[in-house]
Amino acid sequence: MKKLISVFLFIILTNIFFLDSVFPYWYEFEGVGMKKVGQASMTFLQVGVIPNAVAMGEAYTSIGTGCESIFYNPSGLGEMTSRMSLLLSGVQYVADIKYTTAAIAFNLGNFGALGLHLVNVNYGEIVWTGLAVSPADVKGYREFGKLNNVSSYSYGVSYSRKISAKFLMGATIKYVGQNLGQSRFSYIEVVDGDTTLSDVDHKNSESVFAYDMGVKFYPGFKSFRFGMYIRNFASSIKYEEITTQLPMTFAVGCGMNLFDFFNIDPKKGSLFASIEFTHPNNYTERLHIGLKFSYMNVFSAMCGYVTNKDEEGFSAGFSISPQVGGRTMEISYSYTPLKIFNTINRFSIKISL
């Protein structure tokens, strides 16, 4: 089994050096190199919904555990210590966009761990407009009221299991979709000298099954661990004439408790540091760096940074974990300032039994 795990890790790590052949993001022309920007759809899947992870710059691949890891590296689901945990999360994003997330995970003992999740995106109130078809449309366009059916969603099931004391594997299958509302094509029809304005409506919605896969490995040096995942692996989708992919991402990272070097009991305090490289199919690579300080498993403070982003960069947050009626509750918050848009606030509450 150890040889099999070693070969598996070697194959994955070797392929990191050939990512351009797997996830190409450059179109090469004579004297020109263009980043593959704007070539993925359903990019709501790239927005972090877990405050603890975002506060650490989303350098979460190697250290995420329990139901929170469903949204990053699903192998971490197999490290949950409680019998069951329930997570509810909300994100106040830019332009009145709101994310609502729910996840539940069950510890199956020697059979691994099972998780379920649901993500819903509300884009707020949007005015439904169309092209002008007559001089009477003085605004240059027509208004048809409000679009109330614009939304995105993701729901699925995850499973993780320890293959050995040092190696975990996990996977998620999810059904993702996006409804961009209706579009209306208007045209003028002349029949027997009578002019009639006719409308044809078209619904713009697509959905597809997508898959996440991840592994985590402890080489045996203190609390040091590796983690890697691939997210949003799916077939292409087509809107009208354009075929696009989901925002597929490959990530590899590592992390450990720095207090291990000072022989501090993890129950009294810990300082986790993590670093992660991500390779999305719709942009160039990014570096994620995160720190998490915990005191007595009651209070945690996090901060992190993501490189190569136009708006987001630094993030910070905290969590408190009170005991309520014999149950562990964790309340988390993260803060992400933006350069142009408003600050992004994320909240979550997790209950473990």
N, C-alpha and C positions, 0 to 999 in steps of 0.2 A: 504493500500500500504506500509506503514512504517513497519508493522508487516511482510509482505512478504519479504521486503528487508532485515530485520533483520534476518529472518530465512535463507534466501539465503546466507548471509554473514557467518552466524554461520556454515552452512553445509560446505562451502568452507574452512573456517579456521580450522574446525575440521579435515578435510581430510588432511591438511598439516602434521598432526602428524602420518598419515598412508601412507606416500608417498612411502615407500618401497614396499607396496602391489600394488601400482598403477604404479610406475616407478621403478622396481627392477633394481639395478645396481651391486648387489653382487651375485657371484656364490660361494656358500659355499661347501667346501670339508673338509675332516678330517684335521683339523689343518691349513687350507689354506683359505684365503679370497682374491678374485681377483676383482679389479675394472673392470667394464664393459667398457674397453677402446677399441676404434676402432670398435665398434659394430653398428655404424650408417653410413649411406651413405648420399650423397648430403649435406655434412657438410659446403658447401659454404653458406648455409642458416644461419649459426651461426656467420658469419662475419658481423660486424656492418657496415652499409653503411651511417649512418647519423653522421656528424662530431660533432654536439652539444651533441648527446647522448653518443658517444664514449669518448668525452672529459670529460664527467662526470662519467667515468667508467661504462657506460651503466646502471647506476642506474636511469632509465628513466621511469619506469613503472607508477609511481605516478604523475610525473610532465610533461610528454610529452603531447603536444596539437597539434591540426591541422594535416596537412598531414604528418609530421614527425612521429607521433604516429602510423601511418599505419604499420610501421616496428617493433613496440614494442607492446604497449597496444592499440588496435584499439578503445577502448572506448574514448580515448583522442581526437579522431577526432571530436566528438560532441561538443568540447569546442572551436572550431575555431570561431573567431570573424569577420573575413573578409567574403565577399561574395564568393570569390574563391582564391585559392592559388596554385601556381605551383612550384615544387621543382625539381632541377637537381643536381645530386651528382656524384662525381667520386672518386674512391679509388685506389691508387697506392699500391698494396699489394706486398707480397714477391714473388721472382722468376718470375718477369715480369708479374704477374697476375694482371689484371685490372678489376675493377667493375664499371659498368655504371648504374645509377639508375635515374628513372623519376617517379614522382608522381603528381597527380592533385587531388584537393579536392574541393567540392562544398557545401556551406552552404544552406541547404534546409529549414531553419527557424524552425518552429514547427515540421517539419517532420524529423529533424535530420540532418545528414551530410553524404555525399557519397564521396568515394575516389577510385581512380584507381592507380595502380602502375605497374612498369616494372623494373626488375633487370636482367642485362646481365653480364656474366663473360667471359672474354677472357683470355685464358691460355697461349697465346703467341705461339711461334714456338716450335714444338716438333718433334723430329726425330722419324720416324716410324721404329721400329726394330722387328726382329723375331728370333726364335731359329735357330742355325746352323743345316744344314741337310747334309753337305758333307765336306770332308777335304778341299775343296776349300775355305770354309768360314774361313779364317785364323784369323779373329777377334773373332771367337767364336759366332758370331751372324751375321744376315743379315740386311742390310739397304734397305728400300723401298722408301726413300724420306721423305717428310714432312707430318705430320698430320695437316691438316688445319681445321678440323671440330670438334675439341675438345672445348666444351663450356658448360655452365650451364645457366639456366634462371628461372625466376619466374615472373608471371604476374597474377594480380587478382583484385578483387573489394572488397571494405570495406564499412561497414555501421555502424553508431553509432547514438545513440539517448539518450537524457536525460530522464530518467524514472521519476525523480523528481528533485528538485533543488539541491539535494545532491548526487544523484546516477545516474551514466551513465553506459551503456552497449554498447559493440561493437563487431563486428565479421568481419573476412576476409575469403574469399574463394579464393584460388589461385591454379594455375596450374604450377607445378614445374617439371623441367626435367634436365637431364644431359646426354651429349654425350661424352663418353670416347674415341671416335675414333674407328678405325678398328683394329682388330687383324687378323693376317694371319697365317694359319696353312699350312706348306709346307711338302710335302712328295715325296719320290722317287717311281716312278711306273715303273715296268719292263714288257713290252709287246713284245712278240716274240723276245726277246733278246735285244730290244731297251730300253734304260733307259731314262725316262722322269721325269723332275721335275715339279710337279703340286702344285698349290696354291689354298687354299680355304679361302675366306675372310668372316669375321663375324663382323657385326656392334654391338657396345656395347652402347646402349642408352636405357634409361628408363624415364618414366614420370608418374606423379600421381597427383591427386587432394589433396590438404592439406588445413587445416583450423586453423585459429587463433581465440581465443575468449578472451575477457578481460572485466573487470569491474573497476570502480573507485568510491570511496565513500568519501564524506566530512562529518565527524561526527559533525561539528559545532564549533570546537575549532580553532579560528583564521583561518589561511589558511591551516591547517593541513589536509592531505588527505591520504587515502589508495589506493593502486592499485594492481591488480593481473591479470595474464594472463596465458594462455596455448598456445604455438606456435607449429606449424608444426605437428599437429595431422593428421595422415594419415594412410592408409593401408600399409602393408609391400610391398617391391619391391624385385625383384629377378634378380641378375646378374648370369648367368650361373647356378651354383649349390647352391649358397649362398643366403639366404633370409635375408634381413636387414630392419631396420626401418629408417625413417627420424629422424633427431636430435630433438626429441620432448623435450620441455623445459617448466617447470612450474616456475613461478616467483611470489613473493609477496613483496611489498615494501611500504614505506611511505616517505613523505617529507613535508616540509613547508618553508615559508619565515621567516627566523630568525629575520628579521627587524621588524616583527610584535610585538616583545617584546619591541621595542623602539618607537613604534607609528610613524614610518617613512612612508611617503606616497609612496606606491609602484610605482607611476609614476616617483618619483625622484630617487628611487634606491631600489634594493632588493637583498637579499642573500638567495638563495634557497639551502637547504641541503636535500639530499635524501640518503636513504639506502635501499638495496634490497637483497633478498636471491633468488638464482636461483637453480633449481634442474634439470639438463639435464639427459637424459636417457643414455648418453654415457660417463658420468664422475661423479665424486662426486660433492657435493654442492659447490657453490661459494658465496662469499659476495662481493657486489658492493657498493662503497661509492662515492658520488659525491657532488661537490659544484658549484654553479653558481652565480656570482656577476654581476648585471646589473645596468647600470647608465643611467637614463633618457630614457630608452627604445631605446637607440642609440648604446650603446656598452656593450658587455658582455664578461666576462672571465670565463672559466670553468677549473676544474681539477677533477680528479677522480682516483680511484684505484680498481683493481679487484684482489681478492685473488685466490689462488689455480690454477694458470696458469703457465706453464713452461716458456713461452716467454713473453707474455704481462703482464703488471702490471699497471704501472702509465701511465696516459694520460693527456693531457692538450689541450686547444684550445681557440679560441675567435670568436666573430661574431660582425659585424657592420651592422647597420640597417638604411641606409640613405633613405630619402624621394625623389623619383624621379618622377616628373610629377604627383604628387598626389597619387602615388603608393608607398607602403612600400616594400623595397628590403632588404633582409638579406643575407649577404655574410659570410660564416662560414668556419673555418679551424680547424682541429685537428691533433695532433702530438702524435704518440705512438712509443716510442723507444723499440727495441727488444734486447735481449741479444746476439743473434747470427746473425740473419738476419738483413737486412736493416730496417731503420725507415719506418713506415707506415704513409703515408700522405693522408688525406681526405679533400675534398673540396666540397662545395655546394653553390648554389644560390637559393633563394626562393623569389618569387614575389607574393604579396598579393594585391587583388583589393577590 
